Amino acid sequence: MATATLSQFRNESVTDFSQPANRQAMEEALKKVRSEFGREYQLRIGSQWIGTGDKLSSVNPSNPNEIIGVHHRANAGLANRAVEAACAAFPQWAATPAEKRIHMTAEVARILRARKLEFDAWLVFEAGKTWPEADADVSEAIDFCEYYAREMQRLSGPQPVVQLPGEQDEMIYIPLGVGIVIPPWNFPLAILVGMTVASLVTGNTAIVKPSSETPTIGAKFAEVLLEAGFPESSFTLLTGSGAAVGDVIVQHPKTRFIAFTGSRDVGLRINELAAKTQPGQIWIKRVIAEMGGKNAIVVDGDADVDKAVDGVLFSAFGFQGQKCSACSRAIVDAKVYDQFVEKLTAKAKNLKVGSADDPGNYMGPVISAGAQKTILNYIEVGKKEGRLVVGDQPAPAGGYFIMPTIIADIDSKARIFQEEIFGPVLAVTKAQNFEHALELANDSQYGLTGALFSNTPEHLRQAKNRFHVGNLYLNRKCTGAMVGAHPFGGFNMSGTDSKAGSPDYLLLFLQAKSVATKL
Ligand code: NAD
């Protein structure tokens, strides 16, 4: 089975949309997905399909009049039932040979690859991703499956321990129990898939609560899991509001761990609720939380300014600044500050904003009316805190569009320097020198990604030691982490220091058991 056939891990190639055949195929995928708009999706617990009648509609953020999917929402009673069912199914799923689970996980990758453009299209319509951003998301989802399948092969084999004389000594990894998977909407496939397959391939049963902004992508992925052979009892897709069902599944005494990716505030709440032992609970819950960021790119006095401008531009405005890794602070040495701001301004003014399904647009919409309002409020705050250099042109009508916005001359105590905005808003700050720039970069409660553009080897070395972020990039953009090459996850309020797509990750979903046999 899979054990013998998995080759060395390689990252999935992204689709080259400059090729006419690929463009044509993507247009067809968009058309096919469009024909499925408005379909209704029921809940499923085990083999039972449930229509609650309490429905949630997801919309196309490029055109909110279009309903993408209609989903039956779970309530507290069903949330409790889902945990009980996952708990009942756990012993059998945990006892399923790891090889079978690995095989199913590799199958998920195969199916996603075969349906890649179709998934791209769902992401374009439900999450507002442009074609290349959607394709990168689906590629990353495939990478997580391929990578974790191989990692499980390593972890399901014998682990190296010292052999004492007269004994056979072993250490084996066993699953934890019922896992709650709570992903965000911004990588509605990759993060959902990564945390879900990590839970399942290690032998845990999972309850997956997709974001209310992107439930259709969750429902489509649930179809793939079943097609790949994962038993109905091994996972439940529990669509519902975070507030209504989230607390119930997090607090349930039979929940063993929570894998969460999202905002700082929700992550902290989950951590707090999970820490409180419930009546009947016989373990300490494990929380794997990956949270927000306020990522800085430092531009040194001797940096190649053109390269720095391109790196900042892409990191700040790709997917409308809605990546946890997005650059929201550019900290620029006084020697090149004016030149940098001028060049960045010129390029940012040329970025095209509009519907995500039109490949001519560089930026699509932000995710929702609520997000649009929050971001526009931050822009008003920013205008008082600094000098607006880009962002005064009107955004296109019809969708949740926001123009790329750059506010220069921002002080490090300003709100737009300190708070995560999660939209296309960049604060630019002048530093007196490299030391000062590093100090400013580290002046944050977060510590997710960061980058330095410099031609001074000593400064690059200093950044490696002292720029306190989980993902540091030197002379390149601060987004676009690749599974396996750039293990992903941050420090401080950016999370629990876990690293997705790394050899450490699956250990978070397992516990080690030592067995010593007297010979
Ligand atoms: P969010 O915190 O609002 O929601 C995340 C998930 O939590 C959603 O599924 C939501 O329904 C659920 N939720 C909300 N309230 C809940 C509750 N009380 N109990 C349980 N679940 C609840 O975040 P978002 O807006 O979906 O995503 C954006 C945030 O995610 C940003 O802060 C971004 O930086 C962060 N993010 C971090 C990473 C990372 O790897 N560190 C990756 C992507 C996104």
Residues whose N, C-alpha, C, O or C-beta is under 5 A from the ligand:
A	BS01	NAD	I182 P183 P184 W185 K209 P210 S211 S212 G242 A243 G246 D247 T261 G262 S263 R264 V266 E290 M291 G292 G293 C324 S494
